[in-house]
Structure formats: structure tokens, C-alpha cells
Amino acid sequence: MGTITVTKTLNVDAARAWAALADFGNIAHFHPGLSGSHLLDGSANAGVGAERRCDLKDKNYLVERVRDWKDGSS
């Protein structure tokens, strides 16, 4: 299994950015490349252990799991 690391600079205040990231299952609300997203059954809602499925607009999908979480910093 591969690992992807993404770094992105956002033009919003930190509290707003972290609130969006903490709503882990709902990334499709602001990610333009997704047609939908949801938490996987039995997943934590946020933080380490949270898992989601991201449905891509091309009909493929990704499954993501949080392996490290430092609230408000990384």
C-alpha cells in the first residue's frame, strides 16, 4: 500500500480550516474532485482511526484512514 502526503496552503483562518478537516466524512462538501464521501461503518468520527470513502467524479474511489492527528497543527 502506498502513502500520499499532501501539503496545501489555505487562505482561511486556522480555526475554520481545522473545523473543515475535523469533519472527516464530509470532504466532498468542499473538494471539487469528489462526487461524494462518507465515514466507513465502525469508523471513528475524526482523529486517529477515522476512515472514509471518497467517491471520485470519474466513478473510482479512495479509502482513507487517519494515521496521525495533532489537532490544530498536523
mmCIF file of the N, C-alpha and C atoms, coordinates in Angstrom:
data_MODEL
# 
_entry.id   MODEL 
# 
loop_
_atom_site.group_PDB 
_atom_site.id 
_atom_site.type_symbol 
_atom_site.label_atom_id 
_atom_site.label_alt_id 
_atom_site.label_comp_id 
_atom_site.label_asym_id 
_atom_site.label_entity_id 
_atom_site.label_seq_id 
_atom_site.pdbx_PDB_ins_code 
_atom_site.Cartn_x 
_atom_site.Cartn_y 
_atom_site.Cartn_z 
_atom_site.occupancy 
_atom_site.B_iso_or_equiv 
_atom_site.pdbx_formal_charge 
_atom_site.auth_seq_id 
_atom_site.auth_comp_id 
_atom_site.auth_asym_id 
_atom_site.auth_atom_id 
_atom_site.pdbx_PDB_model_num 
ATOM 1   N N  . MET A 1 1  ? 0.845   -1.166 0.000   1.00 0.00 ? 1  MET A N  1 
ATOM 2   C CA . MET A 1 1  ? 0.000   0.000  0.000   1.00 0.00 ? 1  MET A CA 1 
ATOM 3   C C  . MET A 1 1  ? 0.896   1.237  0.000   1.00 0.00 ? 1  MET A C  1 
ATOM 4   N N  . GLY A 1 2  ? 0.559   2.213  -0.822  1.00 0.00 ? 2  GLY A N  1 
ATOM 5   C CA . GLY A 1 2  ? 1.339   3.440  -0.918  1.00 0.00 ? 2  GLY A CA 1 
ATOM 6   C C  . GLY A 1 2  ? 0.932   4.465  0.117   1.00 0.00 ? 2  GLY A C  1 
ATOM 7   N N  . THR A 1 3  ? 1.735   5.491  0.213   1.00 0.00 ? 3  THR A N  1 
ATOM 8   C CA . THR A 1 3  ? 1.462   6.604  1.116   1.00 0.00 ? 3  THR A CA 1 
ATOM 9   C C  . THR A 1 3  ? 1.470   7.885  0.308   1.00 0.00 ? 3  THR A C  1 
ATOM 10  N N  . ILE A 1 4  ? 0.494   8.725  0.548   1.00 0.00 ? 4  ILE A N  1 
ATOM 11  C CA . ILE A 1 4  ? 0.430   10.026 -0.107  1.00 0.00 ? 4  ILE A CA 1 
ATOM 12  C C  . ILE A 1 4  ? 0.445   11.090 0.972   1.00 0.00 ? 4  ILE A C  1 
ATOM 13  N N  . THR A 1 5  ? 1.292   12.082 0.814   1.00 0.00 ? 5  THR A N  1 
ATOM 14  C CA . THR A 1 5  ? 1.329   13.224 1.718   1.00 0.00 ? 5  THR A CA 1 
ATOM 15  C C  . THR A 1 5  ? 0.970   14.461 0.921   1.00 0.00 ? 5  THR A C  1 
ATOM 16  N N  . VAL A 1 6  ? 0.039   15.247 1.448   1.00 0.00 ? 6  VAL A N  1 
ATOM 17  C CA . VAL A 1 6  ? -0.406  16.440 0.752   1.00 0.00 ? 6  VAL A CA 1 
ATOM 18  C C  . VAL A 1 6  ? -0.186  17.648 1.653   1.00 0.00 ? 6  VAL A C  1 
ATOM 19  N N  . THR A 1 7  ? 0.404   18.689 1.083   1.00 0.00 ? 7  THR A N  1 
ATOM 20  C CA . THR A 1 7  ? 0.568   19.956 1.778   1.00 0.00 ? 7  THR A CA 1 
ATOM 21  C C  . THR A 1 7  ? -0.160  21.010 0.972   1.00 0.00 ? 7  THR A C  1 
ATOM 22  N N  . LYS A 1 8  ? -0.997  21.784 1.635   1.00 0.00 ? 8  LYS A N  1 
ATOM 23  C CA . LYS A 1 8  ? -1.809  22.791 0.936   1.00 0.00 ? 8  LYS A CA 1 
ATOM 24  C C  . LYS A 1 8  ? -1.875  24.043 1.789   1.00 0.00 ? 8  LYS A C  1 
ATOM 25  N N  . THR A 1 9  ? -1.676  25.189 1.170   1.00 0.00 ? 9  THR A N  1 
ATOM 26  C CA . THR A 1 9  ? -1.823  26.459 1.864   1.00 0.00 ? 9  THR A CA 1 
ATOM 27  C C  . THR A 1 9  ? -3.238  26.966 1.622   1.00 0.00 ? 9  THR A C  1 
ATOM 28  N N  . LEU A 1 10 ? -3.962  27.260 2.706   1.00 0.00 ? 10 LEU A N  1 
ATOM 29  C CA . LEU A 1 10 ? -5.344  27.733 2.608   1.00 0.00 ? 10 LEU A CA 1 
ATOM 30  C C  . LEU A 1 10 ? -5.421  29.197 3.003   1.00 0.00 ? 10 LEU A C  1 
ATOM 31  N N  . ASN A 1 11 ? -6.266  29.933 2.325   1.00 0.00 ? 11 ASN A N  1 
ATOM 32  C CA . ASN A 1 11 ? -6.445  31.347 2.617   1.00 0.00 ? 11 ASN A CA 1 
ATOM 33  C C  . ASN A 1 11 ? -7.660  31.537 3.540   1.00 0.00 ? 11 ASN A C  1 
ATOM 34  N N  . VAL A 1 12 ? -7.634  30.847 4.685   1.00 0.00 ? 12 VAL A N  1 
ATOM 35  C CA . VAL A 1 12 ? -8.686  30.962 5.705   1.00 0.00 ? 12 VAL A CA 1 
ATOM 36  C C  . VAL A 1 12 ? -8.005  30.940 7.069   1.00 0.00 ? 12 VAL A C  1 
ATOM 37  N N  . ASP A 1 13 ? -8.729  31.369 8.100   1.00 0.00 ? 13 ASP A N  1 
ATOM 38  C CA . ASP A 1 13 ? -8.134  31.318 9.430   1.00 0.00 ? 13 ASP A CA 1 
ATOM 39  C C  . ASP A 1 13 ? -8.020  29.862 9.890   1.00 0.00 ? 13 ASP A C  1 
ATOM 40  N N  . ALA A 1 14 ? -7.078  29.609 10.779  1.00 0.00 ? 14 ALA A N  1 
ATOM 41  C CA . ALA A 1 14 ? -6.767  28.248 11.214  1.00 0.00 ? 14 ALA A CA 1 
ATOM 42  C C  . ALA A 1 14 ? -7.965  27.527 11.816  1.00 0.00 ? 14 ALA A C  1 
ATOM 43  N N  . ALA A 1 15 ? -8.770  28.199 12.616  1.00 0.00 ? 15 ALA A N  1 
ATOM 44  C CA . ALA A 1 15 ? -9.923  27.549 13.253  1.00 0.00 ? 15 ALA A CA 1 
ATOM 45  C C  . ALA A 1 15 ? -10.907 27.024 12.205  1.00 0.00 ? 15 ALA A C  1 
ATOM 46  N N  . ARG A 1 16 ? -11.141 27.806 11.177  1.00 0.00 ? 16 ARG A N  1 
ATOM 47  C CA . ARG A 1 16 ? -12.078 27.388 10.116  1.00 0.00 ? 16 ARG A CA 1 
ATOM 48  C C  . ARG A 1 16 ? -11.498 26.206 9.328   1.00 0.00 ? 16 ARG A C  1 
ATOM 49  N N  . ALA A 1 17 ? -10.211 26.256 9.019   1.00 0.00 ? 17 ALA A N  1 
ATOM 50  C CA . ALA A 1 17 ? -9.575  25.165 8.285   1.00 0.00 ? 17 ALA A CA 1 
ATOM 51  C C  . ALA A 1 17 ? -9.627  23.864 9.088   1.00 0.00 ? 17 ALA A C  1 
ATOM 52  N N  . TRP A 1 18 ? -9.285  23.918 10.372  1.00 0.00 ? 18 TRP A N  1 
ATOM 53  C CA . TRP A 1 18 ? -9.290  22.702 11.188  1.00 0.00 ? 18 TRP A CA 1 
ATOM 54  C C  . TRP A 1 18 ? -10.693 22.172 11.419  1.00 0.00 ? 18 TRP A C  1 
ATOM 55  N N  . ALA A 1 19 ? -11.689 23.041 11.482  1.00 0.00 ? 19 ALA A N  1 
ATOM 56  C CA . ALA A 1 19 ? -13.079 22.577 11.610  1.00 0.00 ? 19 ALA A CA 1 
ATOM 57  C C  . ALA A 1 19 ? -13.480 21.774 10.375  1.00 0.00 ? 19 ALA A C  1 
ATOM 58  N N  . ALA A 1 20 ? -13.088 22.237 9.197   1.00 0.00 ? 20 ALA A N  1 
ATOM 59  C CA . ALA A 1 20 ? -13.407 21.507 7.965   1.00 0.00 ? 20 ALA A CA 1 
ATOM 60  C C  . ALA A 1 20 ? -12.673 20.167 7.922   1.00 0.00 ? 20 ALA A C  1 
ATOM 61  N N  . LEU A 1 21 ? -11.399 20.149 8.282   1.00 0.00 ? 21 LEU A N  1 
ATOM 62  C CA . LEU A 1 21 ? -10.637 18.903 8.274   1.00 0.00 ? 21 LEU A CA 1 
ATOM 63  C C  . LEU A 1 21 ? -11.160 17.904 9.303   1.00 0.00 ? 21 LEU A C  1 
ATOM 64  N N  . ALA A 1 22 ? -11.603 18.388 10.446  1.00 0.00 ? 22 ALA A N  1 
ATOM 65  C CA . ALA A 1 22 ? -12.111 17.510 11.500  1.00 0.00 ? 22 ALA A CA 1 
ATOM 66  C C  . ALA A 1 22 ? -13.444 16.869 11.126  1.00 0.00 ? 22 ALA A C  1 
ATOM 67  N N  . ASP A 1 23 ? -14.176 17.475 10.193  1.00 0.00 ? 23 ASP A N  1 
ATOM 68  C CA . ASP A 1 23 ? -15.428 16.888 9.695   1.00 0.00 ? 23 ASP A CA 1 
ATOM 69  C C  . ASP A 1 23 ? -15.051 15.874 8.612   1.00 0.00 ? 23 ASP A C  1 
ATOM 70  N N  . PHE A 1 24 ? -14.327 14.855 9.007   1.00 0.00 ? 24 PHE A N  1 
ATOM 71  C CA . PHE A 1 24 ? -13.594 13.960 8.112   1.00 0.00 ? 24 PHE A CA 1 
ATOM 72  C C  . PHE A 1 24 ? -14.466 13.291 7.053   1.00 0.00 ? 24 PHE A C  1 
ATOM 73  N N  . GLY A 1 25 ? -15.651 12.894 7.399   1.00 0.00 ? 25 GLY A N  1 
ATOM 74  C CA . GLY A 1 25 ? -16.513 12.182 6.451   1.00 0.00 ? 25 GLY A CA 1 
ATOM 75  C C  . GLY A 1 25 ? -17.116 13.060 5.375   1.00 0.00 ? 25 GLY A C  1 
ATOM 76  N N  . ASN A 1 26 ? -17.030 14.352 5.530   1.00 0.00 ? 26 ASN A N  1 
ATOM 77  C CA . ASN A 1 26 ? -17.723 15.259 4.616   1.00 0.00 ? 26 ASN A CA 1 
ATOM 78  C C  . ASN A 1 26 ? -16.794 16.075 3.720   1.00 0.00 ? 26 ASN A C  1 
ATOM 79  N N  . ILE A 1 27 ? -15.663 15.527 3.352   1.00 0.00 ? 27 ILE A N  1 
ATOM 80  C CA . ILE A 1 27 ? -14.720 16.245 2.494   1.00 0.00 ? 27 ILE A CA 1 
ATOM 81  C C  . ILE A 1 27 ? -15.347 16.637 1.152   1.00 0.00 ? 27 ILE A C  1 
ATOM 82  N N  . ALA A 1 28 ? -16.321 15.874 0.674   1.00 0.00 ? 28 ALA A N  1 
ATOM 83  C CA . ALA A 1 28 ? -16.941 16.174 -0.616  1.00 0.00 ? 28 ALA A CA 1 
ATOM 84  C C  . ALA A 1 28 ? -17.670 17.515 -0.610  1.00 0.00 ? 28 ALA A C  1 
ATOM 85  N N  . HIS A 1 29 ? -17.962 18.054 0.575   1.00 0.00 ? 29 HIS A N  1 
ATOM 86  C CA . HIS A 1 29 ? -18.626 19.358 0.649   1.00 0.00 ? 29 HIS A CA 1 
ATOM 87  C C  . HIS A 1 29 ? -17.752 20.466 0.095   1.00 0.00 ? 29 HIS A C  1 
ATOM 88  N N  . PHE A 1 30 ? -16.422 20.291 0.118   1.00 0.00 ? 30 PHE A N  1 
ATOM 89  C CA . PHE A 1 30 ? -15.548 21.355 -0.378  1.00 0.00 ? 30 PHE A CA 1 
ATOM 90  C C  . PHE A 1 30 ? -14.492 20.885 -1.372  1.00 0.00 ? 30 PHE A C  1 
ATOM 91  N N  . HIS A 1 31 ? -14.382 19.602 -1.633  1.00 0.00 ? 31 HIS A N  1 
ATOM 92  C CA . HIS A 1 31 ? -13.384 19.106 -2.582  1.00 0.00 ? 31 HIS A CA 1 
ATOM 93  C C  . HIS A 1 31 ? -14.015 18.989 -3.975  1.00 0.00 ? 31 HIS A C  1 
ATOM 94  N N  . PRO A 1 32 ? -13.549 19.765 -4.934  1.00 0.00 ? 32 PRO A N  1 
ATOM 95  C CA . PRO A 1 32 ? -14.198 19.791 -6.247  1.00 0.00 ? 32 PRO A CA 1 
ATOM 96  C C  . PRO A 1 32 ? -14.038 18.515 -7.074  1.00 0.00 ? 32 PRO A C  1 
ATOM 97  N N  . GLY A 1 33 ? -13.102 17.645 -6.723  1.00 0.00 ? 33 GLY A N  1 
ATOM 98  C CA . GLY A 1 33 ? -12.898 16.424 -7.486  1.00 0.00 ? 33 GLY A CA 1 
ATOM 99  C C  . GLY A 1 33 ? -13.731 15.241 -7.023  1.00 0.00 ? 33 GLY A C  1 
ATOM 100 N N  . LEU A 1 34 ? -14.559 15.449 -5.994  1.00 0.00 ? 34 LEU A N  1 
ATOM 101 C CA . LEU A 1 34 ? -15.343 14.352 -5.424  1.00 0.00 ? 34 LEU A CA 1 
ATOM 102 C C  . LEU A 1 34 ? -16.828 14.501 -5.723  1.00 0.00 ? 34 LEU A C  1 
ATOM 103 N N  . SER A 1 35 ? -17.479 13.371 -5.946  1.00 0.00 ? 35 SER A N  1 
ATOM 104 C CA . SER A 1 35 ? -18.931 13.377 -6.104  1.00 0.00 ? 35 SER A CA 1 
ATOM 105 C C  . SER A 1 35 ? -19.629 13.025 -4.797  1.00 0.00 ? 35 SER A C  1 
ATOM 106 N N  . GLY A 1 36 ? -18.887 12.481 -3.830  1.00 0.00 ? 36 GLY A N  1 
ATOM 107 C CA . GLY A 1 36 ? -19.456 12.139 -2.529  1.00 0.00 ? 36 GLY A CA 1 
ATOM 108 C C  . GLY A 1 36 ? -18.372 11.624 -1.596  1.00 0.00 ? 36 GLY A C  1 
ATOM 109 N N  . SER A 1 37 ? -18.721 11.542 -0.307  1.00 0.00 ? 37 SER A N  1 
ATOM 110 C CA . SER A 1 37 ? -17.806 10.985 0.690   1.00 0.00 ? 37 SER A CA 1 
ATOM 111 C C  . SER A 1 37 ? -18.611 10.601 1.913   1.00 0.00 ? 37 SER A C  1 
ATOM 112 N N  . HIS A 1 38 ? -18.119 9.609  2.651   1.00 0.00 ? 38 HIS A N  1 
ATOM 113 C CA . HIS A 1 38 ? -18.782 9.216  3.897   1.00 0.00 ? 38 HIS A CA 1 
ATOM 114 C C  . HIS A 1 38 ? -17.812 8.421  4.771   1.00 0.00 ? 38 HIS A C  1 
ATOM 115 N N  . LEU A 1 39 ? -18.083 8.442  6.070   1.00 0.00 ? 39 LEU A N  1 
ATOM 116 C CA . LEU A 1 39 ? -17.316 7.623  7.014   1.00 0.00 ? 39 LEU A CA 1 
ATOM 117 C C  . LEU A 1 39 ? -17.649 6.158  6.781   1.00 0.00 ? 39 LEU A C  1 
ATOM 118 N N  . LEU A 1 40 ? -16.693 5.290  6.981   1.00 0.00 ? 40 LEU A N  1 
ATOM 119 C CA . LEU A 1 40 ? -16.940 3.862  6.861   1.00 0.00 ? 40 LEU A CA 1 
ATOM 120 C C  . LEU A 1 40 ? -17.590 3.348  8.138   1.00 0.00 ? 40 LEU A C  1 
ATOM 121 N N  . ASP A 1 41 ? -18.387 2.309  8.012   1.00 0.00 ? 41 ASP A N  1 
ATOM 122 C CA . ASP A 1 41 ? -19.061 1.720  9.164   1.00 0.00 ? 41 ASP A CA 1 
ATOM 123 C C  . ASP A 1 41 ? -18.050 1.357  10.241  1.00 0.00 ? 41 ASP A C  1 
ATOM 124 N N  . GLY A 1 42 ? -18.335 1.720  11.476  1.00 0.00 ? 42 GLY A N  1 
ATOM 125 C CA . GLY A 1 42 ? -17.471 1.409  12.600  1.00 0.00 ? 42 GLY A CA 1 
ATOM 126 C C  . GLY A 1 42 ? -16.302 2.356  12.771  1.00 0.00 ? 42 GLY A C  1 
ATOM 127 N N  . SER A 1 43 ? -16.191 3.346  11.901  1.00 0.00 ? 43 SER A N  1 
ATOM 128 C CA . SER A 1 43 ? -15.071 4.287  11.953  1.00 0.00 ? 43 SER A CA 1 
ATOM 129 C C  . SER A 1 43 ? -15.280 5.317  13.057  1.00 0.00 ? 43 SER A C  1 
ATOM 130 N N  . ALA A 1 44 ? -14.165 5.818  13.586  1.00 0.00 ? 44 ALA A N  1 
ATOM 131 C CA . ALA A 1 44 ? -14.231 6.983  14.460  1.00 0.00 ? 44 ALA A CA 1 
ATOM 132 C C  . ALA A 1 44 ? -14.711 8.164  13.627  1.00 0.00 ? 44 ALA A C  1 
ATOM 133 N N  . ASN A 1 45 ? -15.315 9.156  14.263  1.00 0.00 ? 45 ASN A N  1 
ATOM 134 C CA . ASN A 1 45 ? -15.812 10.327 13.535  1.00 0.00 ? 45 ASN A CA 1 
ATOM 135 C C  . ASN A 1 45 ? -14.693 11.248 13.078  1.00 0.00 ? 45 ASN A C  1 
ATOM 136 N N  . ALA A 1 46 ? -13.606 11.292 13.818  1.00 0.00 ? 46 ALA A N  1 
ATOM 137 C CA . ALA A 1 46 ? -12.486 12.185 13.483  1.00 0.00 ? 46 ALA A CA 1 
ATOM 138 C C  . ALA A 1 46 ? -11.246 11.692 14.212  1.00 0.00 ? 46 ALA A C  1 
ATOM 139 N N  . GLY A 1 47 ? -10.097 12.238 13.839  1.00 0.00 ? 47 GLY A N  1 
ATOM 140 C CA . GLY A 1 47 ? -8.856  11.902 14.500  1.00 0.00 ? 47 GLY A CA 1 
ATOM 141 C C  . GLY A 1 47 ? -8.328  10.537 14.095  1.00 0.00 ? 47 GLY A C  1 
ATOM 142 N N  . VAL A 1 48 ? -7.326  10.069 14.817  1.00 0.00 ? 48 VAL A N  1 
ATOM 143 C CA . VAL A 1 48 ? -6.681  8.794  14.502  1.00 0.00 ? 48 VAL A CA 1 
ATOM 144 C C  . VAL A 1 48 ? -7.720  7.678  14.467  1.00 0.00 ? 48 VAL A C  1 
ATOM 145 N N  . GLY A 1 49 ? -7.675  6.897  13.401  1.00 0.00 ? 49 GLY A N  1 
ATOM 146 C CA . GLY A 1 49 ? -8.601  5.782  13.240  1.00 0.00 ? 49 GLY A CA 1 
ATOM 147 C C  . GLY A 1 49 ? -9.809  6.089  12.382  1.00 0.00 ? 49 GLY A C  1 
ATOM 148 N N  . ALA A 1 50 ? -10.085 7.356  12.124  1.00 0.00 ? 50 ALA A N  1 
ATOM 149 C CA . ALA A 1 50 ? -11.221 7.702  11.265  1.00 0.00 ? 50 ALA A CA 1 
ATOM 150 C C  . ALA A 1 50 ? -10.942 7.188  9.848   1.00 0.00 ? 50 ALA A C  1 
ATOM 151 N N  . GLU A 1 51 ? -11.967 6.613  9.214   1.00 0.00 ? 51 GLU A N  1 
ATOM 152 C CA . GLU A 1 51 ? -11.839 6.104  7.853   1.00 0.00 ? 51 GLU A CA 1 
ATOM 153 C C  . GLU A 1 51 ? -12.993 6.607  7.015   1.00 0.00 ? 51 GLU A C  1 
ATOM 154 N N  . ARG A 1 52 ? -12.697 6.948  5.757   1.00 0.00 ? 52 ARG A N  1 
ATOM 155 C CA . ARG A 1 52 ? -13.747 7.435  4.870   1.00 0.00 ? 52 ARG A CA 1 
ATOM 156 C C  . ARG A 1 52 ? -13.541 6.874  3.470   1.00 0.00 ? 52 ARG A C  1 
ATOM 157 N N  . ARG A 1 53 ? -14.642 6.876  2.732   1.00 0.00 ? 53 ARG A N  1 
ATOM 158 C CA . ARG A 1 53 ? -14.604 6.564  1.305   1.00 0.00 ? 53 ARG A CA 1 
ATOM 159 C C  . ARG A 1 53 ? -14.870 7.861  0.567   1.00 0.00 ? 53 ARG A C  1 
ATOM 160 N N  . CYS A 1 54 ? -14.017 8.148  -0.405  1.00 0.00 ? 54 CYS A N  1 
ATOM 161 C CA . CYS A 1 54 ? -14.150 9.335  -1.242  1.00 0.00 ? 54 CYS A CA 1 
ATOM 162 C C  . CYS A 1 54 ? -14.484 8.876  -2.655  1.00 0.00 ? 54 CYS A C  1 
ATOM 163 N N  . ASP A 1 55 ? -15.657 9.228  -3.134  1.00 0.00 ? 55 ASP A N  1 
ATOM 164 C CA . ASP A 1 55 ? -16.083 8.862  -4.480  1.00 0.00 ? 55 ASP A CA 1 
ATOM 165 C C  . ASP A 1 55 ? -15.629 9.938  -5.454  1.00 0.00 ? 55 ASP A C  1 
ATOM 166 N N  . LEU A 1 56 ? -14.790 9.532  -6.405  1.00 0.00 ? 56 LEU A N  1 
ATOM 167 C CA . LEU A 1 56 ? -14.264 10.455 -7.399  1.00 0.00 ? 56 LEU A CA 1 
ATOM 168 C C  . LEU A 1 56 ? -15.279 10.661 -8.516  1.00 0.00 ? 56 LEU A C  1 
ATOM 169 N N  . LYS A 1 57 ? -15.228 11.794 -9.146  1.00 0.00 ? 57 LYS A N  1 
ATOM 170 C CA . LYS A 1 57 ? -16.185 12.098 -10.216 1.00 0.00 ? 57 LYS A CA 1 
ATOM 171 C C  . LYS A 1 57 ? -16.043 11.158 -11.407 1.00 0.00 ? 57 LYS A C  1 
ATOM 172 N N  . ASP A 1 58 ? -14.893 10.503 -11.563 1.00 0.00 ? 58 ASP A N  1 
ATOM 173 C CA . ASP A 1 58 ? -14.712 9.565  -12.681 1.00 0.00 ? 58 ASP A CA 1 
ATOM 174 C C  . ASP A 1 58 ? -15.199 8.151  -12.336 1.00 0.00 ? 58 ASP A C  1 
ATOM 175 N N  . LYS A 1 59 ? -15.921 8.001  -11.237 1.00 0.00 ? 59 LYS A N  1 
ATOM 176 C CA . LYS A 1 59 ? -16.522 6.732  -10.784 1.00 0.00 ? 59 LYS A CA 1 
ATOM 177 C C  . LYS A 1 59 ? -15.560 5.827  -10.023 1.00 0.00 ? 59 LYS A C  1 
ATOM 178 N N  . ASN A 1 60 ? -14.294 6.205  -9.864  1.00 0.00 ? 60 ASN A N  1 
ATOM 179 C CA . ASN A 1 60 ? -13.376 5.476  -8.996  1.00 0.00 ? 60 ASN A CA 1 
ATOM 180 C C  . ASN A 1 60 ? -13.572 5.974  -7.568  1.00 0.00 ? 60 ASN A C  1 
ATOM 181 N N  . TYR A 1 61 ? -12.874 5.373  -6.625  1.00 0.00 ? 61 TYR A N  1 
ATOM 182 C CA . TYR A 1 61 ? -12.963 5.828  -5.243  1.00 0.00 ? 61 TYR A CA 1 
ATOM 183 C C  . TYR A 1 61 ? -11.656 5.571  -4.509  1.00 0.00 ? 61 TYR A C  1 
ATOM 184 N N  . LEU A 1 62 ? -11.496 6.268  -3.402  1.00 0.00 ? 62 LEU A N  1 
ATOM 185 C CA . LEU A 1 62 ? -10.357 6.108  -2.499  1.00 0.00 ? 62 LEU A CA 1 
ATOM 186 C C  . LEU A 1 62 ? -10.892 5.788  -1.117  1.00 0.00 ? 62 LEU A C  1 
ATOM 187 N N  . VAL A 1 63 ? -10.159 4.987  -0.360  1.00 0.00 ? 63 VAL A N  1 
ATOM 188 C CA . VAL A 1 63 ? -10.451 4.772  1.049   1.00 0.00 ? 63 VAL A CA 1 
ATOM 189 C C  . VAL A 1 63 ? -9.276  5.362  1.819   1.00 0.00 ? 63 VAL A C  1 
ATOM 190 N N  . GLU A 1 64 ? -9.578  6.245  2.766   1.00 0.00 ? 64 GLU A N  1 
ATOM 191 C CA . GLU A 1 64 ? -8.536  6.933  3.522   1.00 0.00 ? 64 GLU A CA 1 
ATOM 192 C C  . GLU A 1 64 ? -8.708  6.675  5.017   1.00 0.00 ? 64 GLU A C  1 
ATOM 193 N N  . ARG A 1 65 ? -7.567  6.587  5.723   1.00 0.00 ? 65 ARG A N  1 
ATOM 194 C CA . ARG A 1 65 ? -7.572  6.382  7.166   1.00 0.00 ? 65 ARG A CA 1 
ATOM 195 C C  . ARG A 1 65 ? -6.614  7.384  7.803   1.00 0.00 ? 65 ARG A C  1 
ATOM 196 N N  . VAL A 1 66 ? -7.031  8.014  8.883   1.00 0.00 ? 66 VAL A N  1 
ATOM 197 C CA . VAL A 1 66 ? -6.161  8.938  9.617   1.00 0.00 ? 66 VAL A CA 1 
ATOM 198 C C  . VAL A 1 66 ? -5.203  8.122  10.467  1.00 0.00 ? 66 VAL A C  1 
ATOM 199 N N  . ARG A 1 67 ? -3.915  8.309  10.233  1.00 0.00 ? 67 ARG A N  1 
ATOM 200 C CA . ARG A 1 67 ? -2.891  7.577  10.982  1.00 0.00 ? 67 ARG A CA 1 
ATOM 201 C C  . ARG A 1 67 ? -2.221  8.437  12.033  1.00 0.00 ? 67 ARG A C  1 
ATOM 202 N N  . ASP A 1 68 ? -2.300  9.751  11.865  1.00 0.00 ? 68 ASP A N  1 
ATOM 203 C CA . ASP A 1 68 ? -1.696  10.684 12.818  1.00 0.00 ? 68 ASP A CA 1 
ATOM 204 C C  . ASP A 1 68 ? -2.545  11.943 12.825  1.00 0.00 ? 68 ASP A C  1 
ATOM 205 N N  . TRP A 1 69 ? -2.788  12.525 13.990  1.00 0.00 ? 69 TRP A N  1 
ATOM 206 C CA . TRP A 1 69 ? -3.609  13.732 14.091  1.00 0.00 ? 69 TRP A CA 1 
ATOM 207 C C  . TRP A 1 69 ? -3.167  14.539 15.305  1.00 0.00 ? 69 TRP A C  1 
ATOM 208 N N  . LYS A 1 70 ? -2.766  15.750 15.059  1.00 0.00 ? 70 LYS A N  1 
ATOM 209 C CA . LYS A 1 70 ? -2.438  16.680 16.130  1.00 0.00 ? 70 LYS A CA 1 
ATOM 210 C C  . LYS A 1 70 ? -3.358  17.873 15.931  1.00 0.00 ? 70 LYS A C  1 
ATOM 211 N N  . ASP A 1 71 ? -4.434  17.907 16.681  1.00 0.00 ? 71 ASP A N  1 
ATOM 212 C CA . ASP A 1 71 ? -5.486  18.898 16.491  1.00 0.00 ? 71 ASP A CA 1 
ATOM 213 C C  . ASP A 1 71 ? -4.915  20.310 16.413  1.00 0.00 ? 71 ASP A C  1 
ATOM 214 N N  . GLY A 1 72 ? -5.232  20.989 15.341  1.00 0.00 ? 72 GLY A N  1 
ATOM 215 C CA . GLY A 1 72 ? -4.805  22.358 15.158  1.00 0.00 ? 72 GLY A CA 1 
ATOM 216 C C  . GLY A 1 72 ? -3.407  22.545 14.599  1.00 0.00 ? 72 GLY A C  1 
ATOM 217 N N  . SER A 1 73 ? -2.679  21.420 14.319  1.00 0.00 ? 73 SER A N  1 
ATOM 218 C CA . SER A 1 73 ? -1.322  21.611 13.794  1.00 0.00 ? 73 SER A CA 1 
ATOM 219 C C  . SER A 1 73 ? -0.933  20.639 12.681  1.00 0.00 ? 73 SER A C  1 
ATOM 220 N N  . SER A 1 74 ? -1.338  19.383 12.751  1.00 0.00 ? 74 SER A N  1 
ATOM 221 C CA . SER A 1 74 ? -0.974  18.453 11.660  1.00 0.00 ? 74 SER A CA 1 
ATOM 222 C C  . SER A 1 74 ? -1.818  17.204 11.694  1.00 0.00 ? 74 SER A C  1 
# 
